Amino acid sequence: MNDPLSIGMVYILEQTFALTNHPVGAIILLSICVKIILIIPIHISEKFQRKVNEQRSIIEPVLNVLKTEFTGEELHNKTIETYKKFGIPPTYTLKSLMGPAIQIPFFFAAYHVLKESTIFIGYSFLWIENLALSDAILTFPFSIPWFGNALNILPFIMTALTIIASRLTEPKGLSPELLQKQRKSLYLMAGFFLLILYPYAAAMVIYWTMNNLLSVVQSLIERSMKQIEK
């Protein structure tokens, strides 16, 4: 791990472990630190995303009608004319990639740091006997490829918090079609992370669960502040 992000995360994890004397406390503080670092970049990316959503709500219904009336080169020309008419560049959706582009490096850095760290070995937490292993609460007499032979609860908690956090931050004013698309993408992404992280060590899943919990708390605070302002 020679990249600056991983080195920084290792340092934070070691310092927070020394401070709390327990790896779960270190994970929680690491998650909070990363959240603080990303507050401004994520806020900017969310503004871009809201703008993209507004533009999609305006232009996509028109483009869908064009697709039923024209084909080939005529459809292409009408599409270009529509973009010009509304003053929206054809590449406007690329702005929505800013959020993932910011978070992906942190995702991989945290993945490698938590995967390779040895501070979790032998530590228990709540029902978890060993943070370096999955949080199995039930063992089956058979094994499933990738998933193993145990029922893990943490990945399902993590997934539930992912969905809750995303639903709390759903932009208003979207067309029903666009909202349905976004929710479908949300469920697919949540399911993807559930499958990927299911067999991993409890420490790693706790980190992502904590990230999602912080997102839920942040969304609830923002909602409360908006209500107070009204």
N, C-alpha and C positions, 0 to 999 in steps of 0.2 A: 504494500500500500504506500506508494510514493506520491500520489496526487495530493494537493494541498487540502482538499475537502476531507479526505479520509484521515489525514494526519491531524487536522483540526478536530474531527469527531473523536478520534482516539484520545486526544488531549482532554477534551471535555468529559468524555466517559471516565477517564482515569481520575480527573479532579473531582467529579461529582461522586464517584465511588468512594474516594477518600473522605469526602464531606459527609455522606450519608451512611457509609459503612454497610451498605446493602445494594446489590446490583439493581433491584427494582427501583429504588430511589434514584440511582444513577441514570437508569433508562428514562424515568419520568422527567428528570432535569434536562437530560440530553434532548428529549423531544420538545420541551419548552424552549430551550435555547435555539433549536433549529426553527421553531415556529416564529420566534422573535426575529431571527435573521431574515426570514422570508416574508415578514409582514408587508413591507413596502413593495417589494417586487410582485408579490401575489395580488396586492391591492391594485397595482397598475394593470396587471394582466386581467383582473376581473373587470376593470373598466373597459378594456379592449373587448372582452368577451361580451359584455352587455351591449356594446356598440355593434358587434357582429350579429348578435341576436336580433337587435332592432332592424338591421339591414336585411337579414334573412326573412324576417316577418313581412317586410315590405316587398322584396323582390321575388321570393320563391313562389308565391301564389301566381304571379304574373308569368314566370318562367314555366310553371306547370301547365298553364293554359296554352302557352306557345307550343309546348311539346305535343299537345293534342291537335294543333292546327297546322303545324309546319314540320318539315323534315329536311335533312341534308343541309345544303349550303344556305337555303332560305331560312331554316331554323337558326343556323349559326349567325347569320346577319341580323335577324330579329333579336337574338339574344344580346348581341353586342350593342344594338340600338337601345335595348331596354336598360342595360347597365349605364349607358351614357345618359339616358333620359333621367334616371334617378341619381346620377352622380356617384355611383358605386363602382369601384374598380372590380374587375373579374376575380382578382386575387384577394378580395376582402376577407375571406375565411381564414387566410394564413395568420391573421392577427390572433385567432383563437389558439394557435399553437404556442403562444408565448408562455402560458401557464405551465404546460407539460415540459417545455424546453428549460424552464427555470428549475422545476422540481426533479426532473429525471436524474441530473447529476447527484443531487442529495439522496435520491432513492438508492442509487447504486453504491454511493459512499457508505450510507448507513447499512446497507445489505452486507457489504464486505467487512465492515468494522464489527458488526454484531455477530456475523458468522465466524469470524476468526478470533474473537475475544475469548479468553479463558476465565474471565472473572465470574461467569455464571455457573461454572461447574460446582455441583454439590449444594447449591443454595436452593432452598424451598420458598414458596410463597403461596399462601392460601391453600388451595387444593393441589398445587403443582409441587411435586416431590423434588424435581430437579429442573432448574431453569435452562439447563443446557440441552434438555430433551423436550419432546412435545408434552403438552399438558394432559395426557391421557387420563380420563376418568373411568374408562371401561375398556377392557381388552377382549377382543373377539377370538374365537378358536380358529379363525381363518385370516388370511392376509389378502389385501387388495393392492395390486400394483400401484406404486406412488403413494397411496394413502396409508399403507401399512395395516396393522391389525388392531388399531385403537380408535376410540371415539374422543376427539379433541373438541373442547368447547370454545377455547379462545378464538379460533378462526371465525366461528359463527358470530361471536360478540363483535369482533372486528368488522365483519361484513355488515351486520345490522347498523353499527355506528356509521359506516361509510354511506349507507343508504339514507339514514336519518340526516346526516350532515348535508348531503347533496340535496335532499328534498327541502331542507330549511333554507337553502340558498338558491332555490329555483327562481329565475328571473320572472318578473311579472310582465304581462303584455304579450307573451308569445302566443302564436296561433296554436290551436289544438294539435295540428299535425306536427309542428316543430317541437312542441312540448312532449308529445309522444315519442318522437325520435330521440330527444335528449334523455328521457327516462329509460328507453330501451338501451341506449349506450351506457347509461349509469348501471343498470342491472348486469349488463354483460361485463363491464369493467369490475364491478364488485364480485361477480362470480369468478372472474379470471384470477383476482387476487386471493380469493378463498381457495381455489384449486392450487395455486402456486405455493402459498404459504402454509397450507394445511399440515404437511408433515414436518415443518421446520421447528426449531427449538422454541420453547415458550418465550424466551427472552426476546427473540426477534418479533414474534407476533404481538407481544406486549407493547413493543415500540410503536408498531403500526396502529394498534388499538388506541394507544395514548394519543397519537396524532389525530385520529378520527374523533376521539372524545374532546380534544381541544378545539377541533373545528365545530363540533356541536355547541360547546360552551360559547365560543366566539360568536356564532350565529345567533344564539339566544340573547347574548349581551347586546349585539347590534340591533336586534328586533326590539329589545326593551328600550334602548336609547331612542329609537325612532318613535316609539309610542310616547315617550316622555316629551320629545320635541313637538309632537302634535298637540 
